[in-house]
């Protein structure tokens, strides 16, 4: 089961925090999830070599407070989003809301009160709940799937290609990553030939993107990573219905899987835009 949980936060007191809290949010969620994990799930959560079964956003909100810092003040809302791609993790996040167990979150030296949690799109456009098989059925039914689709990249998104960072929505890289994550966590695999279709046929039809660099702290030093944000429309040179269905499926899956590098630390927050 797939779940996107949007958490509305409010700082308990004025606090100045790093401008990018993705790493701190990742550490908080990992600690929270491990507190309820069995040995198998704990190993999966810790596996650095594999695609993570979750994504964690940066904390949205606050005001600039000099280089690499933000002010958060009481009375002002902030937002954090968690997505989960496996049944145990999704059940865990559902229980957090049902029990009201999640009251406060400590991030980077600041304490935030949890005000609301959204887990369906009626409450928040970035929240949602789905099953792999439901997505498969939904996007396999149309006889003539649309020839194009648009994705919104809400947080800095970047790829790693030929040992360098690539801050551009290259169709092959966007959909190759989604393909890999789908095949890792879903029972119904997408044929490997899809990768050839993504590389040879998918193209950019339109875009409204801009560069957005993100500063991530590693140890005691800040590392700057190039990224992009905005919207991009993709289409196919040869609009074969069979492969377009998979393409639309993966675009919808992006809400939960994220796109590109470091999706567990705030980057690559992505969703399909309505027609």
C-alpha positions as CSV (number, residue, x, y, z in Angstrom):
1,X,0.0,0.0,0.0
2,X,1.2,3.5,-0.9
3,X,0.6,6.5,1.5
4,X,1.5,10.2,1.4
5,X,1.1,11.8,4.8
6,X,1.2,15.6,5.0
7,X,1.8,16.9,8.6
8,X,1.0,20.5,9.5
9,X,3.4,21.8,12.2
10,X,3.8,24.8,14.4
11,X,6.9,25.8,16.3
12,X,6.5,26.0,20.0
13,X,8.9,28.9,20.3
14,X,11.0,31.1,18.0
15,X,13.9,29.2,16.6
16,X,16.6,29.7,13.9
17,X,17.2,26.5,12.0
18,X,19.2,25.4,9.0
19,X,17.6,26.4,5.7
20,X,17.5,22.7,4.6
21,X,16.0,20.4,7.2
22,X,15.7,17.3,4.9
23,X,18.5,15.5,6.6
24,X,17.1,16.2,10.1
25,X,13.6,15.1,9.0
26,X,15.1,11.9,7.5
27,X,16.9,11.1,10.8
28,X,13.7,11.8,12.8
29,X,11.5,9.6,10.6
30,X,14.1,6.8,10.6
31,X,14.2,6.8,14.4
32,X,10.4,6.9,14.6
33,X,9.9,4.0,12.1
34,X,12.7,1.9,13.7
35,X,10.9,2.1,17.0
36,X,8.1,0.0,15.6
37,X,10.0,-2.1,13.0
38,X,10.6,-5.8,12.9
39,X,14.1,-7.1,12.0
40,X,13.3,-7.4,8.3
41,X,11.9,-3.9,8.0
42,X,14.7,-2.5,10.1
43,X,17.2,-4.0,7.6
44,X,15.3,-2.5,4.7
45,X,15.2,1.0,6.3
46,X,19.0,0.9,6.9
47,X,19.9,-0.5,3.5
48,X,21.9,2.3,1.9
49,X,22.5,0.4,-1.4
50,X,18.8,0.0,-2.2
51,X,15.9,2.3,-3.1
52,X,14.4,3.5,0.2
53,X,10.8,2.4,0.9
54,X,9.9,6.0,1.9
55,X,10.5,9.6,1.1
56,X,10.8,12.6,3.4
57,X,10.3,16.2,2.4
58,X,12.1,19.2,3.7
59,X,10.1,21.3,6.2
60,X,8.2,24.0,4.2
61,X,7.8,27.3,5.9
62,X,9.8,29.8,7.9
63,X,11.5,33.0,6.9
64,X,15.1,33.6,5.7
65,X,17.5,34.4,8.5
66,X,20.9,34.9,6.9
67,X,23.1,32.4,5.0
68,X,21.7,28.8,5.2
69,X,19.3,29.6,8.0
70,X,15.5,30.1,8.6
71,X,13.4,31.6,11.4
72,X,10.4,29.6,12.6
73,X,7.9,31.4,14.9
74,X,4.9,30.3,16.9
75,X,1.6,30.9,15.1
76,X,3.1,30.3,11.7
77,X,2.4,26.9,10.0
78,X,5.0,24.7,8.6
79,X,4.6,21.4,6.6
80,X,6.4,18.1,6.4
81,X,5.5,15.2,4.1
82,X,6.2,11.5,4.5
83,X,5.5,8.9,1.8
84,X,5.7,5.1,2.4
85,X,5.9,2.4,-0.2
86,X,5.5,-0.8,1.8
87,X,2.6,-2.3,3.7
88,X,4.3,-2.3,7.2
89,X,5.5,1.3,6.9
90,X,2.1,2.5,5.6
91,X,0.2,0.7,8.4
92,X,2.7,2.3,10.8
93,X,1.9,5.8,9.5
94,X,-1.8,5.2,9.5
95,X,-1.6,4.2,13.2
96,X,0.2,7.5,14.0
97,X,-2.9,9.4,12.9
98,X,-5.5,7.0,14.2
99,X,-4.0,7.0,17.7
100,X,-3.0,10.6,17.8
101,X,0.4,9.4,19.0
102,X,2.4,11.9,17.1
103,X,2.3,15.1,19.2
104,X,5.6,16.8,18.7
105,X,8.6,16.6,16.3
106,X,12.1,17.7,17.1
107,X,14.1,18.9,14.1
108,X,17.5,20.5,14.1
109,X,17.1,21.9,17.6
110,X,13.6,23.1,17.1
111,X,10.4,21.6,18.6
112,X,7.2,21.6,16.5
113,X,3.7,20.8,17.6
114,X,1.8,18.5,15.3
115,X,-1.5,20.4,14.4
116,X,-3.0,18.2,11.6
117,X,-2.2,15.1,9.6
118,X,-3.7,14.6,6.1
119,X,-3.7,11.2,4.4
120,X,-6.0,11.7,1.5
121,X,-6.2,14.2,-1.4
122,X,-9.5,15.7,-0.1
123,X,-7.6,17.2,2.8
124,X,-4.4,18.2,1.0
125,X,-3.3,18.0,-2.7
126,X,0.0,16.3,-1.7
127,X,-1.7,13.7,0.5
128,X,-3.0,10.4,-0.8
129,X,-3.4,6.7,-0.4
130,X,-3.4,4.0,-3.1
131,X,-2.5,0.4,-3.8
132,X,-0.1,-0.7,-6.5
133,X,-2.9,-2.9,-8.1
134,X,-5.4,0.0,-8.0
135,X,-3.0,2.3,-9.9
136,X,-2.3,-0.5,-12.3
137,X,-6.0,-1.0,-13.1
138,X,-6.7,2.7,-13.3
139,X,-4.0,3.5,-15.8
140,X,-4.4,0.3,-17.8
141,X,-8.1,0.8,-18.6
142,X,-8.0,3.7,-21.0
143,X,-8.1,2.5,-24.6
144,X,-6.4,5.6,-25.8
145,X,-4.2,7.1,-23.1
146,X,-3.3,10.8,-23.5
147,X,-0.3,11.4,-25.7
148,X,1.3,13.7,-23.0
149,X,1.4,14.3,-19.3
150,X,2.8,17.0,-16.9
151,X,4.8,16.6,-13.7
152,X,5.2,19.2,-11.0
153,X,8.7,19.2,-9.3
154,X,8.1,21.0,-6.1
155,X,11.4,20.6,-4.4
156,X,14.9,20.7,-5.9
157,X,15.3,17.7,-8.2
158,X,18.6,16.4,-9.5
159,X,20.0,13.2,-11.1
160,X,23.4,11.6,-11.0
161,X,24.7,10.7,-14.4
162,X,28.3,9.9,-15.6
163,X,29.6,10.9,-12.1
164,X,28.1,14.4,-12.2
165,X,24.9,16.1,-11.0
166,X,22.4,16.8,-13.8
167,X,19.7,19.3,-12.8
168,X,17.4,18.8,-15.8
169,X,14.2,16.8,-16.3
170,X,15.7,14.4,-18.8
171,X,12.8,12.0,-19.7
172,X,15.0,8.9,-19.6
173,X,16.3,9.7,-16.1
174,X,12.9,10.8,-14.7
175,X,11.1,7.6,-15.8
176,X,14.0,5.2,-15.4
177,X,14.1,6.0,-11.7
178,X,10.3,5.6,-11.3
179,X,10.5,2.3,-13.2
180,X,13.2,1.0,-10.9
181,X,11.3,1.9,-7.7
182,X,8.0,0.5,-9.0
183,X,9.7,-2.9,-9.9
184,X,11.3,-3.0,-6.5
185,X,8.2,-2.6,-4.4
186,X,5.2,-3.7,-6.7
187,X,4.2,-7.3,-7.4
188,X,3.4,-6.6,-11.0
189,X,6.7,-5.7,-12.7
190,X,6.9,-3.3,-15.7
191,X,8.7,-5.0,-18.7
192,X,12.4,-4.1,-19.1
193,X,11.7,-2.9,-22.6
194,X,10.0,0.2,-21.1
195,X,13.5,1.6,-20.5
196,X,14.2,1.6,-24.3
197,X,10.9,3.4,-24.9
198,X,11.8,6.0,-22.2
199,X,15.2,6.5,-23.7
200,X,14.2,6.6,-27.4
201,X,10.7,7.9,-27.5
202,X,9.9,10.1,-24.5
203,X,10.6,13.8,-25.1
204,X,10.0,17.2,-23.4
205,X,7.0,19.0,-25.0
206,X,6.9,22.0,-22.8
207,X,8.5,23.2,-19.5
208,X,8.5,26.0,-17.0
209,X,11.5,25.2,-14.8
210,X,14.2,27.2,-13.0
211,X,17.4,26.4,-11.2
212,X,17.3,25.9,-7.5
213,X,20.4,25.0,-5.6
214,X,20.1,23.4,-2.2
215,X,22.6,23.5,0.6
216,X,22.9,20.2,2.6
217,X,25.1,19.9,5.6
218,X,27.4,16.9,5.7
219,X,29.3,16.6,8.9
220,X,30.5,20.1,9.7
221,X,30.5,21.3,6.2
222,X,27.8,22.6,3.8
223,X,27.6,20.9,0.4
224,X,25.8,22.7,-2.5
225,X,23.8,20.5,-4.8
226,X,22.3,21.9,-8.1
227,X,18.6,21.1,-8.8
228,X,15.6,22.3,-10.6
229,X,11.9,23.1,-9.7
230,X,8.9,23.7,-11.8
231,X,6.6,21.9,-14.2
232,X,7.4,19.8,-17.3
233,X,5.2,18.2,-20.0
234,X,6.4,14.9,-21.5
235,X,5.2,13.2,-24.7
236,X,6.2,10.4,-27.0
237,X,7.6,10.6,-30.4
238,X,5.8,7.4,-31.2
239,X,2.7,7.3,-29.0
240,X,2.3,3.5,-28.6
241,X,-0.6,2.9,-26.3
242,X,1.0,0.0,-24.5
243,X,4.0,2.0,-23.4
244,X,2.0,5.2,-22.8
245,X,-0.1,3.3,-20.2
246,X,3.0,2.4,-18.3
247,X,4.3,6.0,-18.6
248,X,1.1,7.5,-17.1
249,X,1.2,4.9,-14.3
250,X,4.7,5.9,-13.3
251,X,3.8,9.5,-13.5
252,X,1.0,8.9,-10.9
253,X,3.4,6.8,-8.8
254,X,5.8,9.8,-8.6
255,X,3.6,11.3,-5.8
256,X,4.8,8.4,-3.6
257,X,8.2,7.5,-5.0
258,X,9.7,11.0,-5.7
259,X,12.1,11.6,-8.5
260,X,15.9,11.7,-8.7
261,X,18.5,11.7,-5.9
262,X,18.1,12.1,-2.1
263,X,14.3,11.7,-2.1
264,X,14.6,10.5,1.6
265,X,16.2,13.9,2.5
266,X,13.8,16.4,0.9
267,X,14.7,16.4,-2.8
268,X,12.5,15.3,-5.7
269,X,9.1,15.9,-4.4
270,X,6.9,15.4,-7.5
271,X,3.3,14.8,-8.5
272,X,1.3,14.4,-11.7
273,X,-0.7,17.5,-12.7
274,X,-4.3,17.2,-13.7
275,X,-5.1,17.6,-17.4
